[in-house]
Amino acid sequence: MGDGKDKKRQIPGYKLLTRLGTGGQANVYKAVQISMNRHVAVKVIMPEQGIAESELGRFMREARVLARLRHENIVQAIDYGEEEGIRYLVMEFIEGESVLDMIERDGAMGTRRACEIAIQICRALEHAEGFGVIHRDIKPANIVITKTNRAVLVDFGLARPEETDLQLTMTGTTVGTPHYMSPEQIRGVEKLDGRADLYALGATFFHMLTGVVPFPAQSKAEIMASHLREEVKLPEKCPVNVPEYIFDVISTVMEKDREDRYASAREMLAALIAARQRLPQQTQIDLPVLGRQEEELAKKLAEMAAERDRLAEHARLLEERLRSIEAAKVPARPARTQQVDAPGTISEVADVNPMMKVDQGFFSCGEDEGKDVDSPRREVQVDAFWVDIYPVTNHQYARFVAETGRVPPKHWEGDRPPGEIANHPVVWVSWQDAVEFAAWAGKRLPTPIEWQKTARGTDSRQFPWGDIPDPRRCNCKEIGIGSTTAVGAYKNGVSPYDVYDMAGNVAEWVFGKFNVHGPSDVGQVIRAVCGGSWRDSIMRSRCASRRGYRDGGRAPYVGFRCARDA
């Protein structure tokens, strides 16, 4: 690692190996995730660095953003936490070379290769666009090309959802890299949208094609002034022949007025794919003279590329349709049949878990005393979010298992749950299983604070229904059932937001770690779970109930539900 001090500062569950560089004011290390024995990248902020609150906010926001995004062309978040003042974000380790390094070493790229990279990053932006996320720092240094030629977008430290977190980027403040910044970003426009990222991708595409930045001025002020006033032009001595239809994509996406650009990443992606299809076939492989075998290979590669694009477009349309279906269901109250106040079954087994919106604002969080509770009592502000009305059921998890090939819970009959528990909360799942399911569903796990606000609302009640510990309102130890029950079976135990099973039935995994200190915890990652379960007493089902289980652990009384930013 970089210095002796860092060698003494390890993170439980990870062994830091070598320093890779910096990301913002954080140090980035190559590390080993001990439980999985795999290499990861860890971004770390040490307490002695004295980082400003705004930078810490960006660091935390990067963790939240990456937790929502799951795409082959976006670096994946694995873990986030704080240990003895050390804040860290764990991501997949991308073994490759940045586009900037490639340009600085080799100069301009071939037209087709630059186009391929731009298409892959545009696909990443389309995915982020679906979640309302703006990267805000698209540039060659933030694109890594793997050994298998996969382009991966990294460094989401400046990313944010559209029109949110404005306290971290005040109006008039310029954040980004001047050579690739859109005019509205330079002006410090308050309400940026995804078209700022498209502009930056256009500037990056220009750099890949020509080997030079669009406006190679000497000073930062001159660069920014050029982006505001000058039209982009190819250099007089361009090292490669850039077809007009390729440059048209760049000039369109780099229009000064964002209203004149492509309206979305999807539009730009369609334009890039259409332009690539017009490229001469001989540029598909990098050989000076093509023999018969090479020509056949180039032909097959062209056919494979066309088929890949056709399948990618088909998959995109299917994803769009699924998102629209889910979005239409989010605000709706769930249809319920045979709803009962006592344990029983609900005949409807839903494929999609309906969600309820929890509004932004303060609430009374924690308790001043008690065993296994969040403490102390304090006022906490939470941003608005959506949360599943029910815990994830066995039936819903079975779809995830079928589509991803993940190992099913051990109490199932093969890869399907027994019919009598199809509408029960899924159990025997690890924290990582829950994280992977949430990402697959386009959601995330709630934070412990979000979970607690969902359970208790804005007042200081101890239970979702009030302050009286009434076992008849949830599936707890005193009832004596001894197992899970169907979700939503306790109508008189709903939370103030009409969310079910926030007390009893199953304790639930949440995003983050559980800070414990003891000899048995050394070298282990302990995850947080909230709420009580069927085997816990009613007093362990309070809204502020929280405890820890080891990373990778599974239990018959721990399940989860999902959340999503509003």
N, C-alpha and C positions, 0 to 999 in steps of 0.2 A: 504494500500500500504506500501511499504518498509520504507519510511521516510517522514517527514513533508514536505520537499521540493517538492517531487513528487506529494503530494496531491494538491499542488497549480498549477501544470503544467498539465492541461487537454488538450485534443485534441478535436477540434470542431467536433461534431457528435458522439463522443464516451465518455463513462464514464469509466475511469480506476478503477478497483476494487482491486484486490490483485496481488502482485508480485509473479510470478511463478518461476522465476530464471533468468538465463542469456543465451544469444545466441551470442557467440563471445564477443564483448565488448558492446553489446546492452542489455538492460533490457527487460524482457518479462513479460507482464501483462495479466491477465484475465480482460476483459472489456465487456461493453454492447454497442452494436451499437444502438444508440437511435432511428433512423428512422425505424429500423426493429425489435427492441426489442429482440435482440438475443445476446447470448454470443459469443465473438470472442477472439482471442489472438492477442495482439498488441506488436510488437517488437519496442522499442524506443531507440533512441540515443539523449541525451540531449546536448545542445551546451556547457554547462560548463564541459562536460567530456573531451573535448580537444582531440577527437579521430583523429587518423592519417588519412590522405587522402586515404591511401590504404585500411583501414578498412571501411571508408565511401564508397569507391568504391565497396567493397564487399557487403556492405549493399544494395546499389542501384542495384547491379547486381542481388542479390537475388530477389528483387522485379520484375526485368525484366524477370528473368528465370521463376518464379512462374506464372507470367502473361501468359506465353506461354503454360504451362503444365496444363492439365485438366484430372485427372485420379483418380479413387476411392482410390488408394493406395498412392496418393501423396497429401500432405496438400495443400489446395487451397488458393491462394491469393485473397483478397477481395478489398483492397485499399492500396494506397501508397501516401505519401505526405510529405510536409514540412510546419511547422507552427511556425513562430517566432523562427527559428533556430532549432526546434525540428524535427528530421526526424523519420518517423514511417512507419511501414509495418503492415497492418492488415491481419490476416489469419483466416481461420476457427478454431474454438476451438475444439481440439481433446480431448475428455474426456476418459482417459484410463491410461495405465501404460506402461512405456518403457520396452523393452525386457531386458535391463540391470538390471532394478529393479527386474524383475521377476527372472532372473538368480541368482542375489545376495540373493534373499529371499528363492527361492526353489531349486536352483542348476540346474542340467541338465534337459532339457525338454524331453518329450517323443519324439521318433523318428518321428512319424507322425505329431505332432504339430509343431516341428521345421521345418519339410519339408513343411508344409502348409504355414508357415510364409515366408520361403525362396521363395516359388513359388509366393506369392503375391508381395513381394519386387522385384522379378525378372520381374514380369509384369510391375511394376512401372518403372524399368530401361529400359524395352523394349520401353515403351511410351516415356521416356526421350530421348532414343537413336534415336527415329524418328525425334526429333527436334535437334539432335546433342548436347545434354546437358550431361555433366559429373557432377555427384554429388560431388565426391572426398572426401567424409567423411562418407561412409557407415559404420555403427557400431551399436551395440545393443542399445546404448543410443539415437540414431536417428531413432529408429523404435518404434512407439507407437501402442499398441494393444487396440482397443476399446472394449466396453462391448459386442459388437456383433461379436467379434473375427476378426475384420477387421484390417489388418496391414497397418499402414500409415507411409510413409517415410517423415521425417521432416528435418528442418535445412538445407536449401540450401544456406547458407552463403558462402560456398566455391565453390558452383557450378559455372560452366561457360560453354559456348559453346566451342566445340573442336577448338583448334588452334586460340583462340581469347583472348582478354584482357590480353595479355602476360605482359603488363606493371604492372599488379597487382600481377603477380606470375612469377618473373624473373627466368631464368634458374639457376639451382643450389640451389633454395630455396625449402625446404621441407615443405609442407602444408598438414595436415591431422592428423590422430590419429595412433601412431606407431603400436599398436597391430593389426591393420587391413590393414595397408598400403601395396600397391603393391611394388615390387622391383623398378620399374621404377619411381614410385612416390617418393620413398626414395632417389633415385639418383638425383631427380630434373629434370627428362627428360622434355624437353620443350613441346613436342607434345604428351600429354596424349590422350588416347581415352577411350571408354567405357569399355575396358577390365580391366582397373584399378578398376572400380567399381565392376566388376564381381569378381576380386580377393578379394576385401574387403567383398563382400557378402559371398564368400566361407569361409573366416576367421570368419565372423559372424555366419554362419551356423555351423561351427566347435564349436564355443563357446556355441551356443544353445544346441547342441547335447551332449557335454561333460561337460559343466559347467566350463571349463577353456579355456583360450585363446590358440591359436596354439603354440606360443613360449613364455612361462611364465618366461622370464628372469627378472632380478632385475632392470637393468638400461635401459634407453631409447636407449643407444648406443648398448647394447647387443641385445635388441629386434630387432632393425633395422638390425643388422648384421645377425641375424637368418633368417629374411625374405629374405635377400640377398643370403644366402648360404645354409641354412638347408632345407631338405625336410620335409613336414608336416607329422606327425605321430600321431596316436591315443595314448592317455596316457596309461601307463601300466595297471592302475586300472581304466578303463573307467566305469562310473556308469551305463551306458546303453549299450545294445548290438547294435552296429552300423553295419548294414549289409554292405558287401563289395561293393555292387552296389551303396549304398549311399555315402560311403567314396570315391568311384571312381569319383563321381561328384566333391567332394571337392578337391581331389588331382589334378584333371584335371584343375579346375579353378584357383588353386593356384600354377600352374607351374611358375617357375622363369622367363622364356622367354614368353612374352605375345603371341608370335606366336604359342605357344603350347597349349594355352587355347582355350576355346570356342570362336569362332569368333565374337559372338554377344549375346546379352541377349536372343534373340529368341532361339538360340541353347542351351543355358544353361537351359532355361525354358522347352524346349522339354525333355532334359535329366532329369530334376527334376520331371516332370510329369510321365515320364516312370519309374523312380525309385519309386515314390510313389505308382504306380499301382502294384508294386511287393511286397509292404509291406503286411505282414499277416493281414487278416481282423480283427482278434481279437484286434489288436492295435488301431483300429479306435475309440473306445470309452474307457474311462478310468475306467473300472470296473474290480475288481479282479476276479469275477466269473460271467459268462454270463448265465442267464436263457433263456428260449425259447423266451420270449418277447424281451429281450435285443439282442438276436441273430438276430431276425427279424429286430429290429431297426438298428443294425449294417449293415445288408444286404441292407436295404433301403438307409442308409447313403452312402454306397459304390456306389449304383446305382446312387444316386443323385450327388455324387462327379464326377462320370464318365460322367454323362450327362452335368454337369456344365463345365467340361473340354472340352467336345465336342463342346458345344455352344461357349465357350470362344475362342477356336481355330477357329471356323467358323467366329466369330466376328472379330478376329484378321486378318484373311485373307481378309475379306471385307474391313476393315480399310486400310490394306496395298494396296489393289487394288485402293481404293478411293484416297489415298495419291499419288500413282503413276500416276493416271489420272490427279490430280491437278498439280503435279510437271511437267508433260508433257505440261500442258497448261500455266504455269507461264511465260516462256520466250517468248511465241508466242504473236504477235500482234493480237488484237481481230479482228475477222471477222465482218465486218459491212455491212449492206445493207441499202439502202435509206438514206445515211448520208447527212444531210443538214446543211446549215450555219445558218438557222433561226429556230425558234421553230417548232417542228414537231414530228413525231413518227419514231421510228426505228423498223422495223418489227421483227428483231431477239430478242427474250427474252431469255437471257442466264441463265442457271442454276448456272454456276460458273463464278465468276468475274475474268477476266484476270488481271495479275499483271505486273508492270513495275519495273525494278531495278533502284534505286537511289544510285549512287556510293558514297563511303566515301570521305570526304574532307571538307574544310572550305567553308562557304558562308556568305554573309552579311545578318544578321538577325535583324529584328525589324525596327522601325522608330524613329526618334528623336522627332517628334511631331505628333499630331493628336488624335482624339477621338477614344476610344475603339481599340487601337492598342498595340501590343507588343513594349515595349520601354525599354532602349534606343537602338539606332543602335549599333551593335557590330559584331565582327567576331566570328563565332561559328563553331566548328568541329563536324561532325555527322558521325557515323559509317554507313556502307552500309546497305541498307534495301530494301525490296520489298514493294510496295504499290499498292492497287487496282486502276485500271485505271478509274473505275466509282464508284460513291457512291453505297452502297448496295441497291438493288431494292426491291420493294414490292414482286415480284415473288420469289426472292432469300430468302427473309425473311419468306415467306409462307412455304418454305421447313423446315426452322428452327422451326416454330410454329407447323407444323404437326408432326415433330419428337420428340419434347420436351414437347409439351402440354402447351407452354407458352401462356399467354393471348395475342391475336392479337391486333394490333392498332385499335383504336375505330372507324376509318372511313371506315374500311373494311366491307364487307358483310359476317358476321359470321367469319369463320376462313380463308377466301380467299379474296384477294383484288379484286375490280372491274377490269374487263379486260382492260378498257381504261387506267388504271394507273399501270398495271403490270410492265412496264418498267420505271416507275418513281421512284425516291428515296423514300425509306420507311421513313415515318415521324410518329409523335406521339409515339416515342420510347424514353425511358429514357436512361441515361448513363449506368445503370446496364444492361438494355436490350442489349445495344450495346456491352458491355463487354462479356455478356453471348453468344451472337451470334458469336463474334470473336473467343472465346474459342471453341465453337462447330465446327467452320470452320477450326480449327487448326491454327488460326492467333491471332492477338491482335489489339488493337487500336493504331494508330500512336501517338507518343508524339507531343506536340505543335511545337517543333523545327523541327521534321521530316515532319510534315504537311506543315510548312512554307517553308522548302527547296523544297518540292515537287512542291509547288505553284510557287516559284520565281526562282528556279535554283540557280546558283552560283553568279549571279550578284545582284544588288540592285534594280531591277525593282519593281514598286509598284503593278503591276497587272500581272497575268500570261502571258499576251501577250506583256507587255511593260509598259511604264509610262503614256500612254494616257488613261484617264477614258472613254472608249468607251462602252456605254450601249448595243450596238448591239452585243457584244461578249459574253453576259451572260444573264441569266434570273434574272433581278433585278427589282427594283421598277419602274424605269423610263420606262421600256418596257410595264408595265401595264397588264401583263397576270393574275396576282393575285393568282397564284398557282404554284405547281411544274410542270416541263416539263420532257419529257423522257431524261434519261441519255445520254450524248454524242450528244445532239442536237445542240451544238454550236461548230462546228469544228474549227472556227477561234478564239476560246477562250481557246485553250489547253495550258497547262503549258510547260516549256522547256523540260519536260520529257514525253510529249505527254499524259498527264493525264488530264481527262476532269472534268468540273464542279468544279474547285478549286475556282471559283468566281461565286457567284449567285446560283440559284436553291435552295440549302439548306445549312445552316450553319452546321458544323459537330462536333460531340463529339470527343474529343481526350483524351488520357490517362493522368490523373493527375487532380490537383485541380487548381482553379482560386483564387489567393490571393487578397482578397478585405478586406477592413477594414471600418466598419460602424456599427451603432447601430442595423440595421436590419439584420446583418449577424451573430450576436452572436448566437452560438449554432447550426448554419446551416453549411452544407457542400455545397460548391459552386464548380461546375464542370466547366471545360473550354470547350468552343466551338470556332472553328476557322472559318474564312471566313464569307461571307455574304450570304443572301438568297433572294428568290423571293420578299420578302416584304421590303428588305433593299435597301437603295440608293447605287449607284455605288461606292461611296467613302467608304462605309462600306464593300465593297467586295475586299479590298486590300489584298495582300498576308499576311501582318502582322496583319490583323484584328483579334481581339481576345476579348472575353467577357465571362461572367460567368452566369450559370443558376443553380438553386438550385438542389441538389441531389434528384432524384426521379421525377423531372419535365419532362413534355413532351410538345411538341409544334408542330404545323403543318408546321413549317419551319426549324426544326432541324432534321438531319439525321446523317449518319456516313459512313465511309469507313474503311477498315481494312489494316493492315500492317503485315509484318513478317520480322524477322531478316534475313540478307543475309547469 
